[in-house]
Amino acid sequence: MHKSVCRSALISSSFLLLLLSCEEGLREKPAGEKAREDPVIAAVNYPLAYFAKRLADGFATVLFDIPAGQDPAFWEPSDQQVTSIQKADLILLNGANYAKWTATRTLPYEATVVTSSSFENQLIRLKDSISHKHKKGSESHSHEGLAFTTWLDLKQASAQASAVALALTEQFPKHKTTLMNRLQDLQKDLKALDIAMKAAASKLRPATVITSHPVYHYWSRAYDLVTPSLLWEPGNEITPQDMAALANIRKTHPDARVFIWESTPLGRNVELLKEAGLISIVISPCANQPAEGDFLSVMRNNIAALEASGN
């Protein structure tokens, strides 16, 4: 009798543990835990993050958390941020030696996609190496090797979007139809921008357009413009040395009347250039997420600025 009771107690206890285990397995997981289970797509710059979001919205999470005001090309992630990127299901690289940190960190080969591979033989090699600082007290960085703002040629941006879509269809084949439909819509948008950019740029030719920074190589090639560059920051006051460098460029390019900044410059800088006979406009590379709008709206603003300067 005692053995029978013990055996019954053991069976009852085991059954109760089994029920509790099943209940635990069926219990809804916290929202944060659910989010971690979503496929993650990491991107090294905002254009790629935007393309990924347009294509994979609803079934994947895009990881892009570079702080505002940072240039993704030279941003240095923390060890924790690198670990998060390494764990992503897909890692979108720009190519052309963009995101310098990727050269010194190990990324899983099978998850990594170089989105500029289809036009690798058209990448522009820089002739000179130039080092400078963006702000006082900040570390210097150099513009050397390959030009990397590939997406400013909007045909190349479309090719990069296609590379993102292809990688997504391989990673998430059940979403292939959705991805292809979304890619078609995205490419229509990019084609319209490309056509409008060509029309706006044509109004500036044959005059030279001086740029504040050496990041417009693909843009000037795509839209047939001559764009000698300086190393000026929009938030730094123009110095006499800066004006001397500008004067040297204008000796070779006396026809220049438009000056391009990466972002809104100081009012005093605009006035100085105006006194020198130059119109200031902003053509944003949109490498990082804008405070307002998105990639398309920033490119439309760029086009509008070109159109206004050409009138």
C-alpha positions as CSV (number, residue, x, y, z in Angstrom):
1,M,0.0,0.0,0.0
2,H,2.8,2.4,0.9
3,K,4.6,1.6,-2.4
4,S,1.5,2.3,-4.3
5,V,0.9,5.7,-2.7
6,C,4.5,6.7,-3.3
7,R,4.2,5.6,-6.9
8,S,1.0,7.6,-7.3
9,A,2.6,10.6,-5.8
10,L,5.6,10.4,-8.1
11,I,3.3,10.1,-11.1
12,S,1.2,13.0,-10.0
13,S,4.3,15.1,-9.4
14,S,5.7,14.3,-12.8
15,F,2.4,15.1,-14.5
16,L,2.2,18.4,-12.7
17,L,5.8,19.3,-13.8
18,L,4.9,18.4,-17.4
19,L,1.9,20.6,-17.3
20,L,3.9,23.5,-15.9
21,S,6.5,23.0,-18.5
22,C,4.0,23.0,-21.3
23,E,2.3,26.1,-19.8
24,E,5.7,27.9,-19.7
25,G,6.4,27.0,-23.3
26,L,3.0,28.3,-24.4
27,R,3.1,31.5,-22.3
28,E,3.4,34.7,-24.4
29,K,7.0,36.1,-24.5
30,P,7.7,39.7,-23.6
31,A,7.6,42.2,-26.4
32,G,11.4,42.8,-26.2
33,E,12.0,39.0,-26.5
34,K,9.7,38.9,-29.6
35,A,11.6,41.7,-31.2
36,R,14.9,39.9,-30.8
37,E,13.4,36.9,-32.7
38,D,12.6,39.0,-35.8
39,P,15.2,38.7,-38.5
40,V,17.7,41.5,-38.3
41,I,19.3,43.4,-41.2
42,A,22.3,45.6,-40.4
43,A,23.3,48.4,-42.7
44,V,26.5,50.5,-42.6
45,N,24.9,53.7,-43.9
46,Y,21.4,55.3,-44.2
47,P,20.8,54.8,-47.9
48,L,21.2,51.0,-47.5
49,A,19.1,51.1,-44.3
50,Y,16.4,52.9,-46.2
51,F,16.4,50.4,-49.1
52,A,16.2,47.5,-46.6
53,K,13.3,49.2,-44.8
54,R,11.4,49.8,-48.0
55,L,11.9,46.2,-49.1
56,A,11.6,44.2,-45.8
57,D,9.2,46.2,-43.7
58,G,6.9,44.0,-41.8
59,F,9.0,40.8,-41.7
60,A,12.5,42.0,-40.7
61,T,14.0,44.7,-38.4
62,V,16.6,47.1,-39.8
63,L,19.6,47.7,-37.5
64,F,21.0,51.2,-38.0
65,D,21.8,53.2,-34.9
66,I,24.6,55.5,-35.9
67,P,24.2,58.7,-33.8
68,A,23.0,61.9,-35.5
69,G,25.9,64.1,-36.6
70,Q,28.2,61.2,-37.1
71,D,29.6,60.3,-40.6
72,P,28.9,56.5,-41.0
73,A,32.0,56.2,-43.2
74,F,34.3,57.0,-40.3
75,W,32.1,56.1,-37.3
76,E,33.6,53.7,-34.8
77,P,31.1,51.3,-33.2
78,S,31.5,50.1,-29.6
79,D,32.3,46.4,-29.0
80,Q,28.7,45.9,-28.0
81,Q,27.4,47.5,-31.3
82,V,29.8,45.3,-33.3
83,T,28.5,42.2,-31.6
84,S,24.9,43.2,-32.4
85,I,25.9,43.7,-36.1
86,Q,27.7,40.4,-36.1
87,K,24.6,38.6,-34.9
88,A,22.4,40.1,-37.7
89,D,20.9,37.7,-40.3
90,L,22.1,40.0,-43.1
91,I,24.8,42.7,-43.0
92,L,24.7,45.2,-45.9
93,L,28.1,46.7,-46.8
94,N,28.5,49.6,-49.2
95,G,31.8,48.5,-50.7
96,A,34.5,50.9,-51.9
97,N,36.2,50.7,-48.5
98,Y,33.2,52.4,-46.8
99,A,32.8,52.1,-43.0
100,K,36.4,51.9,-42.1
101,W,35.7,49.9,-39.0
102,T,34.8,46.9,-41.0
103,A,38.4,46.4,-42.1
104,T,39.5,45.7,-38.5
105,R,36.5,43.6,-37.3
106,T,35.4,40.1,-38.3
107,L,32.0,39.8,-39.9
108,P,30.4,36.5,-40.8
109,Y,31.0,35.9,-44.5
110,E,27.8,34.1,-45.1
111,A,25.7,37.0,-43.8
112,T,27.6,39.8,-45.5
113,V,26.6,41.5,-48.8
114,V,28.7,44.0,-50.7
115,T,26.0,46.0,-52.4
116,S,28.3,47.7,-55.0
117,S,29.7,44.5,-56.4
118,S,27.8,44.8,-59.7
119,F,29.7,48.0,-60.6
120,E,33.0,47.3,-58.8
121,N,35.0,47.9,-62.0
122,Q,33.5,51.4,-62.1
123,L,34.6,52.6,-58.7
124,I,36.7,55.8,-58.7
125,R,40.2,55.6,-57.3
126,L,41.3,58.9,-55.6
127,K,44.7,60.3,-56.8
128,D,45.6,62.1,-53.6
129,S,45.3,61.3,-49.8
130,I,43.9,64.2,-47.8
131,S,43.6,64.2,-44.0
132,H,41.6,66.6,-41.9
133,K,39.3,67.0,-38.9
134,H,35.5,67.7,-39.0
135,K,35.6,69.5,-35.7
136,K,38.1,71.0,-33.3
137,G,39.3,68.2,-30.9
138,S,38.0,65.4,-33.1
139,E,40.2,62.8,-34.6
140,S,41.5,63.4,-38.1
141,H,40.5,61.1,-41.0
142,S,41.7,60.8,-44.5
143,H,40.0,60.7,-47.9
144,E,42.1,58.2,-49.8
145,G,41.9,55.0,-51.9
146,L,38.4,54.8,-53.3
147,A,35.6,57.3,-53.5
148,F,32.7,55.8,-51.6
149,T,29.5,57.9,-51.8
150,T,28.4,55.5,-54.6
151,W,24.7,56.1,-54.2
152,L,24.9,59.8,-55.3
153,D,24.8,58.3,-58.8
154,L,21.2,57.3,-58.6
155,K,21.7,54.5,-61.1
156,Q,24.2,53.0,-58.8
157,A,21.8,53.5,-55.9
158,S,19.3,51.5,-57.9
159,A,21.9,48.7,-58.4
160,Q,22.6,48.7,-54.7
161,A,18.9,48.4,-54.0
162,S,18.7,45.4,-56.3
163,A,21.6,43.8,-54.5
164,V,19.8,44.3,-51.2
165,A,16.6,42.7,-52.7
166,L,18.5,39.7,-54.1
167,A,20.1,39.1,-50.8
168,L,16.7,39.3,-49.0
169,T,15.1,36.9,-51.4
170,E,17.9,34.4,-50.8
171,Q,17.5,34.8,-47.0
172,F,13.7,35.0,-46.9
173,P,12.5,33.1,-50.0
174,K,8.9,33.0,-48.9
175,H,8.7,36.8,-49.3
176,K,10.1,36.8,-52.8
177,T,7.0,38.1,-54.5
178,T,6.6,40.9,-52.0
179,L,10.3,41.8,-52.3
180,M,10.2,41.9,-56.1
181,N,7.1,44.1,-56.1
182,R,8.6,46.5,-53.6
183,L,11.9,46.6,-55.5
184,Q,10.0,47.6,-58.6
185,D,8.4,50.5,-56.8
186,L,11.7,51.6,-55.2
187,Q,13.5,51.5,-58.6
188,K,10.7,53.6,-60.1
189,D,11.3,56.2,-57.4
190,L,15.1,56.1,-58.0
191,K,14.7,56.3,-61.7
192,A,12.5,59.4,-61.4
193,L,15.1,61.0,-59.2
194,D,17.9,60.2,-61.6
195,I,16.0,61.8,-64.5
196,A,15.2,64.9,-62.4
197,M,18.8,65.2,-61.2
198,K,20.1,65.0,-64.8
199,A,17.7,67.8,-65.8
200,A,18.7,70.0,-62.9
201,A,22.4,69.4,-63.3
202,S,22.3,70.2,-67.0
203,K,21.2,73.8,-66.1
204,L,24.6,74.4,-64.5
205,R,26.7,73.2,-67.4
206,P,29.2,74.1,-68.7
207,A,30.2,76.1,-65.6
208,T,32.3,74.5,-62.9
209,V,30.7,73.7,-59.5
210,I,32.9,74.0,-56.5
211,T,32.2,71.6,-53.6
212,S,33.1,71.9,-49.9
213,H,34.1,68.3,-49.5
214,P,35.6,65.5,-51.7
215,V,32.4,63.3,-51.6
216,Y,30.8,64.1,-54.9
217,H,32.9,62.1,-57.4
218,Y,30.1,59.7,-58.5
219,W,27.5,62.4,-58.6
220,S,29.7,64.6,-60.8
221,R,30.5,61.7,-63.1
222,A,26.9,60.6,-63.4
223,Y,25.6,64.1,-64.1
224,D,28.5,65.4,-66.2
225,L,29.7,68.2,-63.9
226,V,33.2,69.4,-63.1
227,T,33.4,69.6,-59.3
228,P,36.8,70.6,-57.8
229,S,36.6,70.2,-54.0
230,L,37.9,71.9,-50.8
231,L,38.0,70.5,-47.3
232,W,35.5,72.9,-45.6
233,E,33.0,72.1,-42.9
234,P,29.7,73.9,-43.0
235,G,29.8,74.5,-39.2
236,N,33.3,76.0,-39.2
237,E,33.9,79.6,-40.0
238,I,35.8,80.2,-43.3
239,T,39.4,81.3,-42.6
240,P,41.7,83.5,-44.7
241,Q,43.6,80.3,-45.6
242,D,40.3,78.8,-46.8
243,M,39.7,81.8,-49.0
244,A,43.2,81.5,-50.4
245,A,42.5,77.8,-51.3
246,L,39.2,78.9,-53.0
247,A,41.1,81.6,-54.9
248,N,43.5,79.0,-56.2
249,I,40.6,76.9,-57.6
250,R,39.0,79.9,-59.2
251,K,42.2,80.7,-61.0
252,T,41.8,77.4,-62.9
253,H,38.0,77.6,-62.9
254,P,37.0,81.2,-63.3
255,D,33.5,80.3,-64.5
256,A,32.4,78.8,-61.2
257,R,29.4,80.6,-59.6
258,V,27.8,77.8,-57.5
259,F,29.3,76.4,-54.3
260,I,28.0,73.1,-52.8
261,W,27.8,72.3,-49.1
262,E,27.1,68.9,-47.5
263,S,24.7,70.5,-45.0
264,T,23.5,74.0,-44.0
265,P,26.5,76.3,-43.6
266,L,26.9,79.1,-41.2
267,G,25.2,82.3,-42.3
268,R,28.6,84.2,-42.3
269,N,30.0,81.6,-44.7
270,V,27.1,82.1,-47.1
271,E,27.7,85.9,-46.9
272,L,31.5,85.5,-47.6
273,L,30.9,83.4,-50.6
274,K,28.2,85.7,-51.9
275,E,30.6,88.6,-51.6
276,A,33.0,86.5,-53.7
277,G,30.4,85.9,-56.3
278,L,29.3,82.4,-55.4
279,I,25.8,81.1,-54.6
280,S,25.7,78.6,-51.8
281,I,23.5,75.5,-52.0
282,V,23.2,72.3,-50.1
283,I,23.5,68.9,-51.8
284,S,23.2,66.4,-48.9
285,P,24.9,63.0,-49.5
286,C,22.3,61.7,-46.9
287,A,24.8,59.2,-45.5
288,N,23.2,59.3,-42.1
289,Q,19.5,59.4,-41.3
290,P,18.0,62.9,-41.8
291,A,16.3,64.7,-38.9
292,E,13.3,65.0,-41.1
293,G,12.0,63.1,-44.2
294,D,13.8,60.2,-45.8
295,F,16.3,59.4,-48.5
296,L,13.8,60.3,-51.3
297,S,12.8,63.6,-49.8
298,V,16.4,64.6,-49.2
299,M,17.3,63.8,-52.9
300,R,14.3,65.8,-54.0
301,N,15.5,68.7,-51.9
302,N,18.9,68.4,-53.6
303,I,17.3,68.6,-57.0
304,A,15.2,71.6,-56.0
305,A,18.4,73.4,-54.8
306,L,20.1,72.7,-58.1
307,E,17.1,73.9,-60.0
308,A,16.9,77.1,-58.0
309,S,20.6,77.8,-58.5
310,G,20.4,77.2,-62.3
311,N,17.7,79.9,-62.8
